[in-house]
């Protein structure tokens, strides 16, 4: 059984809850990604997305120095590094998400997986194709 730790990206850029949304946006721009996990002492507190910045910050007229904590998405769905690839794909499908933070037994962030990671690294991408189809379909 292939586990999520076999396909996840372990080199994850994170940001702290007191960092500014401007810093978060710069990280996204420089790394060419639309989601940054928000951590404190390795613990996953939430994520901030380009959409969070646009809809919760810019649209509300917030200052670029606004702390990430004020606009981040909390209650983030995550998976364990020991979960199977199929379980992770199912979680992503059930929750209609394209990126899934991965934590260890101590709830420390150890990686992130995207649908693209499955397609590139998974020998059996059937569950991933199903997840992608479900995520891309209107609810």
C-alpha positions as CSV (number, residue, x, y, z in Angstrom):
1,X,0.0,0.0,0.0
2,X,1.4,3.4,-1.0
3,X,1.1,5.9,1.8
4,X,0.6,9.6,1.5
5,X,4.2,10.2,2.7
6,X,5.3,8.5,-0.5
7,X,3.8,11.2,-2.7
8,X,3.5,14.3,-0.6
9,X,5.7,17.4,-0.9
10,X,7.8,17.6,2.3
11,X,9.3,21.0,1.5
12,X,6.4,23.2,2.5
13,X,6.5,27.0,2.8
14,X,4.6,28.1,5.9
15,X,3.7,31.4,7.5
16,X,3.0,32.4,11.0
17,X,-0.3,33.7,12.2
18,X,1.1,37.2,13.1
19,X,2.8,37.7,9.8
20,X,1.1,40.1,7.4
21,X,-1.2,39.2,4.5
22,X,1.3,41.2,2.4
23,X,4.0,38.7,3.4
24,X,1.6,35.8,2.6
25,X,0.9,37.2,-0.8
26,X,4.6,37.6,-1.5
27,X,5.2,34.0,-0.5
28,X,2.5,32.9,-2.9
29,X,3.8,35.0,-5.7
30,X,7.5,34.0,-5.2
31,X,6.6,30.3,-4.9
32,X,3.9,30.3,-7.6
33,X,1.2,28.7,-5.3
34,X,-2.2,29.8,-4.0
35,X,-2.1,28.3,-0.5
36,X,0.2,28.6,2.5
37,X,-0.2,26.6,5.7
38,X,-0.3,28.8,8.8
39,X,1.7,27.2,11.6
40,X,3.0,28.0,15.0
41,X,5.7,25.9,16.6
42,X,5.0,23.3,13.8
43,X,1.3,23.0,14.7
44,X,-1.1,23.6,11.8
45,X,-3.5,26.4,12.7
46,X,-5.1,26.9,9.3
47,X,-4.3,27.9,5.8
48,X,-4.3,31.2,3.9
49,X,-5.2,31.2,0.2
50,X,-5.1,33.7,-2.5
51,X,-8.9,33.7,-2.3
52,X,-8.8,34.5,1.4
53,X,-6.6,37.5,0.7
54,X,-8.9,38.7,-2.2
55,X,-12.3,38.0,-0.6
56,X,-11.6,38.5,3.2
57,X,-9.0,41.2,3.0
58,X,-8.9,43.2,-0.2
59,X,-12.7,43.2,-0.7
60,X,-13.1,44.3,2.9
61,X,-10.6,47.1,2.5
62,X,-8.1,45.7,5.0
63,X,-4.5,47.0,5.2
64,X,-1.7,44.9,3.8
65,X,-0.2,44.8,7.3
66,X,-3.3,42.8,8.6
67,X,-2.2,39.7,10.4
68,X,-2.7,36.4,8.6
69,X,-4.7,35.2,11.6
70,X,-7.5,37.6,10.8
71,X,-8.3,36.3,7.3
72,X,-7.0,32.7,7.3
73,X,-9.2,29.6,6.9
74,X,-9.4,27.6,10.1
75,X,-10.7,24.1,10.8
76,X,-8.6,22.8,8.0
77,X,-9.1,19.2,6.9
78,X,-5.8,17.3,6.9
79,X,-4.5,13.7,6.7
80,X,-1.9,11.6,8.4
81,X,1.4,10.8,6.8
82,X,0.5,7.1,7.3
83,X,-2.8,7.3,5.4
84,X,-3.1,5.6,2.1
85,X,-3.0,7.5,-1.2
86,X,-6.6,6.3,-1.7
87,X,-7.7,7.6,1.7
88,X,-6.2,11.0,1.0
89,X,-7.9,11.1,-2.4
90,X,-11.2,10.3,-0.8
91,X,-10.7,13.0,1.8
92,X,-10.0,15.5,-0.9
93,X,-13.0,14.4,-2.9
94,X,-15.4,14.4,0.1
95,X,-14.3,17.9,1.1
96,X,-13.9,19.3,-2.4
97,X,-10.3,20.4,-1.9
98,X,-7.3,20.4,-4.2
99,X,-4.5,20.5,-1.6
100,X,-4.3,18.5,1.6
101,X,-2.0,19.3,4.5
102,X,-0.3,16.2,6.0
103,X,0.5,15.9,9.7
104,X,2.4,13.4,11.8
105,X,1.2,11.6,14.9
106,X,2.0,14.7,17.0
107,X,-0.1,16.9,14.7
108,X,3.0,18.6,13.3
109,X,2.8,19.7,9.7
110,X,5.1,17.4,7.7
111,X,3.9,18.0,4.1
112,X,1.2,18.8,1.7
113,X,-0.3,16.9,-1.2
114,X,-2.1,18.1,-4.3
115,X,-4.0,16.3,-6.9
116,X,-1.0,16.7,-9.2
117,X,1.3,14.9,-6.7
118,X,-1.0,11.8,-7.1
119,X,-1.0,11.9,-10.8
120,X,2.7,12.1,-11.1
121,X,3.7,9.7,-8.3
122,X,0.9,7.2,-7.9
123,X,1.1,3.9,-9.7
124,X,-2.7,3.4,-9.5
125,X,-4.3,6.8,-10.2
126,X,-7.9,5.5,-10.4
127,X,-8.9,6.9,-7.0
128,X,-7.2,10.2,-7.9
129,X,-9.0,10.5,-11.2
130,X,-12.3,9.9,-9.4
131,X,-11.3,12.6,-6.8
132,X,-10.4,15.0,-9.5
133,X,-13.7,14.4,-11.2
134,X,-15.6,14.9,-8.0
135,X,-13.7,18.0,-7.0
136,X,-14.1,19.6,-10.4
137,X,-17.9,19.0,-10.6
138,X,-20.3,21.5,-9.2
139,X,-21.8,20.4,-5.9
